[in-house]
Amino acid sequence: MKYFLCFAILFYLGSCALGKQFPPKVQVYSRNPGKLGEKNTLICHVSDFHPPDITITLLRNGVEIPDANQTDLAFETTPGNLTCKMEEVGVKKNPVVEVNLISSK
């Protein structure tokens, strides 16, 4: 009985540790230094999260950007609002980063 109780306690502590969630870090940055009138690439980078079950969505002016690759979300920019939205399973409040891209004209 003593061994069963020890096993049950160890199992409980192990499952609590595995179920711990770490908040993600979301960054939006440009590939090159910004120059007025020149094309650049914005990168949405999500890191430092656990568990690894997440969804990253890129939106331009509130509309999802079609065919965004989940492993490399770099793309050419045009003026408007860019939103990088990360959703993690089991988390109610997920980070959202929004950048306003200003027209050079």
C-alpha positions in Angstrom: 0.0 0.0 0.0 2.9 2.3 0.9 4.4 1.8 -2.6 1.1 2.4 -4.3 0.7 5.7 -2.4 4.2 6.8 -3.3 3.6 5.9 -7.0 0.3 7.9 -7.0 2.0 10.9 -5.5 4.9 10.8 -8.0 2.4 10.3 -10.9 0.4 13.3 -9.7 3.5 15.5 -9.4 4.8 14.4 -12.8 1.6 15.2 -14.5 1.4 18.6 -12.9 4.9 19.4 -14.2 4.1 18.2 -17.7 0.9 20.2 -17.7 2.7 23.5 -16.9 2.3 26.1 -19.6 5.0 28.7 -20.3 3.9 32.1 -21.8 5.1 32.6 -25.4 7.3 35.4 -26.7 5.9 37.1 -29.8 8.1 39.4 -31.9 7.4 41.3 -35.2 10.5 42.8 -36.9 11.8 43.6 -40.3 14.4 41.6 -42.1 16.4 44.7 -43.1 16.5 48.3 -41.7 13.5 50.2 -42.9 14.1 52.7 -45.8 11.3 54.9 -47.1 10.1 53.6 -50.5 12.0 50.3 -50.4 10.4 46.9 -50.1 11.1 45.0 -46.9 10.0 41.8 -45.2 8.3 41.6 -41.8 8.9 38.5 -39.7 6.5 37.3 -37.0 8.6 35.1 -34.6 7.0 33.1 -31.8 9.2 31.3 -29.3 9.6 30.1 -25.7 6.2 28.3 -25.4 5.1 25.0 -24.0 3.2 22.9 -24.9 4.1 23.0 -28.6 0.5 22.9 -29.8 0.0 26.4 -31.2 -1.5 28.1 -34.2 0.0 31.2 -35.8 -2.2 33.4 -37.9 -1.2 36.4 -39.9 -3.8 39.0 -40.8 -3.6 42.0 -43.1 -6.2 44.7 -42.3 -8.2 42.1 -40.2 -8.3 39.5 -43.0 -6.3 36.3 -42.7 -3.4 36.1 -45.2 -4.0 32.9 -47.2 -1.3 30.3 -47.7 0.9 31.5 -44.9 3.5 28.8 -44.2 3.5 27.7 -40.5 7.3 27.2 -40.5 8.3 30.4 -42.2 5.8 33.3 -42.0 8.0 35.9 -43.8 6.3 37.8 -46.6 6.6 41.0 -48.6 4.8 43.9 -47.0 2.3 46.5 -48.3 0.8 49.4 -46.4 -1.9 48.5 -43.9 -2.3 46.8 -40.5 -0.4 43.6 -40.0 -1.5 41.4 -37.1 0.5 38.4 -35.8 -1.9 36.3 -33.7 -0.8 33.2 -31.8 -3.3 30.8 -30.2 -2.2 28.1 -27.7 -4.4 25.2 -26.8 -5.9 25.7 -23.4 -5.0 29.3 -23.0 -7.7 31.9 -22.9 -5.6 35.1 -23.4 -3.1 34.7 -26.2 -0.7 37.4 -27.4 -1.5 39.5 -30.4 1.0 41.9 -32.0 -0.2 44.5 -34.4 1.9 46.7 -36.6 0.7 49.6 -38.7 2.5 49.7 -42.0 2.6 53.3 -43.4 2.5 54.0 -47.1 5.6 55.6 -48.6 3.5 57.5 -51.1 
